[in-house]
Amino acid sequence: MAILSGKGVSKRFGALAAVDQVDFEIAEGEILGLIGPNGAGKTTLVNVICGSLPITAGTVHFKGQDISEWTANRVAESGIARTFQIPKPLPGMTVLENTMVGGLFGRARRSRDMNHVRELARETLAFVGLEARVDARVEALTVADRKRVELAKALAMDPELLLLDEVMAGLNLVEIETVMDLIRQIKDRGVTVLVIEHVMKAVMGLCDRILVLHHGKRIALDTPQEISRDDRVIEAYLGERYAAAKGQRVN
């Protein structure tokens, strides 16, 4: 059963079609990868889903409801949370306070009790491995820990669907493995995940299916195994070296 689906989703900026007639669906409980070259329209598609950008054409449905014209706050309250490609924590605040902001929005906002929100934030920070940094100022954090705060803030919203925008960019191999494990645990908690990522080790190791965009258009939606040997995807994004390394092609 699809928890999120799009039909003919398009977003234009003047004459530029950043997202062009894209159809997709995310099954409840799966991890869907979203890949493509820079400028393919990946983040724009997420922004349209989340209500950060108005849709130009097409429809988006979440749990059977048409959310195409919903505002960003209404989308968040319905159970969709997202991270941003470049973490922008609220300066002058602690890790705990930043995470509590997430707890005041999304589905979690149903409780206005600050003690409850604070406890939820602490539990979420422990889950992402930041229990020892709750009182640290966000300005003092490493890039990896800022990304964890970004993730914790989204999880504190109590989402049913989590959209992750390059949460592994700039991380080393050990940090990538840690984040991959976190995403698997998030899925095990019953949260459906869409992940934009350029780290192919993570995409191929995590995702049940992968949606590929190129010049704003969908060129493939399939399992990692099929995507890795799709000629259109190899030409547009993966490249011959990747295919050769995986033994998919012999030149």
LINZI-V468867 format. One record per residue. N is the residue number from 1. SS is DSSP state (alpha for helix, beta for strand, coil for the rest). BURIAL is I if it has 16 or more other ideal C-beta (glycine too) atoms within 10 Angstrom, else O. Layout:
N;SS;BURIAL  N;SS;BURIAL
This chain:
1;coil;O  2;beta;I  3;beta;I  4;beta;I  5;beta;I  6;beta;I  7;beta;O  8;beta;O  9;beta;I  10;beta;I  11;beta;I  12;beta;O  13;beta;O  14;coil;O  15;coil;O  16;beta;O  17;beta;I  18;beta;I  19;beta;I  20;beta;I  21;beta;O  22;beta;I  23;beta;O  24;beta;I  25;beta;I  26;beta;I  27;beta;O  28;coil;O  29;coil;O  30;coil;I  31;beta;I  32;beta;I  33;beta;I  34;beta;I  35;beta;I  36;coil;I  37;coil;O  38;coil;O  39;coil;O  40;coil;I  41;coil;I  42;alpha;I  43;alpha;I  44;alpha;I  45;alpha;I  46;alpha;I  47;alpha;I  48;alpha;I  49;alpha;I  50;coil;I  51;coil;I  52;coil;O  53;coil;I  54;coil;O  55;coil;I  56;coil;O  57;beta;O  58;beta;I  59;beta;O  60;beta;I  61;beta;I  62;beta;I  63;coil;I  64;coil;O  65;beta;O  66;beta;O  67;coil;I  68;coil;I  69;coil;O  70;coil;I  71;coil;O  72;alpha;O  73;alpha;O  74;alpha;O  75;alpha;I  76;alpha;I  77;alpha;I  78;alpha;I  79;coil;I  80;beta;I  81;beta;I  82;beta;I  83;coil;I  84;coil;I  85;coil;O  86;coil;O  87;coil;I  88;coil;O  89;coil;I  90;coil;O  91;coil;O  92;coil;O  93;coil;O  94;beta;I  95;alpha;I  96;alpha;I  97;alpha;I  98;alpha;I  99;alpha;I  100;alpha;I  101;alpha;I  102;alpha;I  103;alpha;I  104;coil;O  105;coil;I  106;alpha;I  107;alpha;I  108;alpha;I  109;alpha;I  110;alpha;O  111;coil;O  112;coil;O  113;coil;O  114;alpha;O  115;alpha;O  116;alpha;O  117;alpha;I  118;alpha;I  119;alpha;O  120;alpha;I  121;alpha;I  122;alpha;I  123;alpha;O  124;alpha;I  125;alpha;I  126;alpha;O  127;alpha;I  128;coil;I  129;coil;O  130;coil;I  131;alpha;O  132;alpha;O  133;alpha;I  134;coil;I  135;coil;O  136;coil;O  137;beta;O  138;alpha;I  139;alpha;O  140;alpha;O  141;coil;I  142;coil;O  143;alpha;O  144;alpha;I  145;alpha;I  146;alpha;I  147;alpha;I  148;alpha;I  149;alpha;I  150;alpha;I  151;alpha;I  152;alpha;I  153;alpha;I  154;alpha;I  155;alpha;I  156;coil;I  157;coil;I  158;coil;I  159;coil;I  160;coil;I  161;beta;I  162;beta;I  163;beta;I  164;beta;I  165;beta;I  166;coil;I  167;coil;I  168;coil;I  169;coil;O  170;coil;O  171;coil;I  172;coil;O  173;alpha;O  174;alpha;O  175;alpha;I  176;alpha;I  177;alpha;O  178;alpha;I  179;alpha;I  180;alpha;I  181;alpha;O  182;alpha;I  183;alpha;I  184;alpha;O  185;alpha;O  186;alpha;I  187;alpha;I  188;alpha;O  189;coil;O  190;coil;O  191;coil;I  192;beta;I  193;beta;I  194;beta;I  195;beta;I  196;beta;I  197;coil;I  198;coil;O  199;coil;I  200;alpha;I  201;alpha;O  202;alpha;I  203;alpha;I  204;alpha;I  205;alpha;O  206;alpha;I  207;coil;I  208;coil;O  209;beta;I  210;beta;I  211;beta;I  212;beta;I  213;beta;I  214;beta;I  215;coil;O  216;coil;I  217;beta;I  218;beta;I  219;beta;I  220;beta;I  221;beta;I  222;beta;O  223;coil;O  224;alpha;I  225;alpha;O  226;alpha;O  227;alpha;I  228;coil;I  229;coil;O  230;coil;I  231;alpha;O  232;alpha;O  233;alpha;I  234;alpha;I  235;alpha;O  236;alpha;I  237;alpha;I  238;alpha;I  239;alpha;O  240;alpha;O  241;alpha;O  242;alpha;O  243;alpha;I  244;alpha;O  245;alpha;O  246;coil;O  247;coil;O  248;coil;I  249;coil;O  250;coil;O  251;coil;O
